[in-house]
Amino acid sequence: VQLVESGGGLVQPGGSLRHSCATAGFNFSYYEMTWVRQAPGKGLEWVSGINGAGSRTSYDDSVKGRFTVSRDNAKNTLYLQMNSLKPEDTAVYYCARGDSMDGYDYWGQGTQVTVSS
């Protein structure tokens, strides 16, 4: 099982970034997928989740209306579109297989997002 992330970087407040999480080694469409982040000096924070079909999404209140999670099951890839970024969104972002109820068993390597002027 592999989860490989890309798309992090440095962006100014108000800017946008799109994360990708390319997966391999399992039947991607069967699994709920999740985005989690860890800000400097803080614990892991759940950001967003999506079901296997991509028909149901959920978001933490801190990102609702600004972030959009999606998936392309034909490409085995998970996405997180991040708009209207704020300095408090600065964190390492991880994709993970699973959900908050059943837990996460595989993780991406993490990508740094820094929001700063």
C-alpha positions as CSV (number, residue, x, y, z in Angstrom):
1,V,0.0,0.0,0.0
2,Q,1.3,3.4,-0.9
3,L,0.0,6.9,-0.4
4,V,2.2,9.6,-2.0
5,E,1.4,13.2,-1.6
6,S,2.2,16.3,-3.6
7,G,1.2,19.9,-3.8
8,G,2.3,21.6,-0.7
9,G,4.3,24.9,-0.6
10,L,4.4,28.5,0.4
11,V,1.4,30.7,-0.3
12,Q,0.3,34.2,0.7
13,P,-2.8,34.6,2.8
14,G,-5.9,34.4,0.6
15,G,-4.1,32.2,-1.9
16,S,-4.9,28.7,-3.0
17,L,-3.2,25.3,-3.2
18,R,-4.3,21.8,-4.3
19,H,-3.0,18.7,-2.6
20,S,-2.9,15.4,-4.3
21,C,-2.6,11.9,-2.7
22,A,-1.8,9.2,-5.3
23,T,-2.5,5.7,-4.0
24,A,-1.5,2.2,-5.0
25,G,-1.7,-1.3,-3.8
26,F,-5.4,-1.5,-2.7
27,N,-8.9,-1.0,-4.1
28,F,-9.1,2.7,-3.6
29,S,-12.8,3.0,-4.3
30,Y,-13.6,0.7,-1.3
31,Y,-12.1,3.0,1.3
32,E,-13.0,6.2,3.0
33,M,-10.2,8.7,2.9
34,T,-9.2,11.5,5.2
35,W,-7.1,14.6,5.3
36,V,-5.4,15.4,8.6
37,R,-3.0,18.2,9.5
38,Q,-0.5,19.0,12.2
39,A,0.4,22.6,13.0
40,P,3.8,23.4,14.5
41,G,3.8,22.4,18.2
42,K,0.3,20.9,18.1
43,G,-1.3,17.6,17.7
44,L,-3.0,16.0,14.8
45,E,-6.2,17.7,13.6
46,W,-8.8,16.1,11.4
47,V,-9.5,18.3,8.4
48,S,-11.8,16.5,6.0
49,G,-13.2,13.1,4.9
50,I,-14.8,11.5,1.9
51,N,-16.5,8.2,1.4
52,G,-15.5,5.6,-1.2
53,A,-17.9,6.7,-3.9
54,G,-17.1,10.4,-3.4
55,S,-20.7,11.1,-2.7
56,R,-20.4,12.2,0.9
57,T,-17.9,14.7,2.3
58,S,-17.3,16.2,5.7
59,Y,-15.2,19.1,7.0
60,D,-13.9,20.6,10.2
61,D,-15.6,23.9,10.9
62,S,-12.3,25.7,10.6
63,V,-12.0,24.8,6.9
64,K,-15.7,24.5,5.9
65,G,-16.5,26.7,2.9
66,R,-12.8,27.1,2.0
67,F,-11.5,23.6,1.4
68,T,-13.0,21.0,-0.9
69,V,-12.1,17.3,-0.8
70,S,-12.6,15.1,-3.9
71,R,-11.4,11.9,-5.4
72,D,-10.9,10.3,-8.8
73,N,-11.4,6.6,-8.4
74,A,-10.3,5.9,-11.9
75,K,-6.9,7.5,-11.1
76,N,-6.8,6.2,-7.5
77,T,-6.1,9.7,-6.3
78,L,-7.5,11.9,-3.5
79,Y,-7.5,15.7,-3.6
80,L,-7.8,18.6,-1.3
81,Q,-8.4,22.0,-2.8
82,M,-7.6,24.8,-0.4
83,N,-8.8,28.3,-1.0
84,S,-8.8,31.5,1.0
85,L,-5.8,30.2,3.0
86,K,-5.0,31.7,6.3
87,P,-1.8,31.7,8.4
88,E,-3.5,29.3,10.8
89,D,-3.7,26.8,8.0
90,T,0.0,26.4,8.2
91,A,0.7,22.7,8.9
92,V,2.0,19.5,7.6
93,Y,-0.9,17.9,5.7
94,Y,-1.4,14.1,5.6
95,C,-3.7,11.9,3.6
96,A,-4.8,8.7,5.4
97,R,-6.8,5.6,4.6
98,G,-9.8,5.2,6.9
99,D,-12.0,7.4,9.0
100,S,-12.3,8.7,12.5
101,M,-14.6,5.9,13.6
102,D,-12.5,2.9,12.4
103,G,-9.1,4.6,12.5
104,Y,-6.4,5.1,10.0
105,D,-4.1,2.3,8.8
106,Y,-2.0,3.9,6.1
107,W,-0.6,7.4,5.8
108,G,1.0,9.6,3.2
109,Q,4.4,11.1,3.9
110,G,3.0,14.5,4.6
111,T,3.5,17.8,2.8
112,Q,4.2,21.2,4.3
113,V,1.8,24.1,3.7
114,T,3.0,27.5,4.8
115,V,0.7,30.5,4.6
116,S,2.7,33.7,5.1
117,S,3.1,37.1,3.6
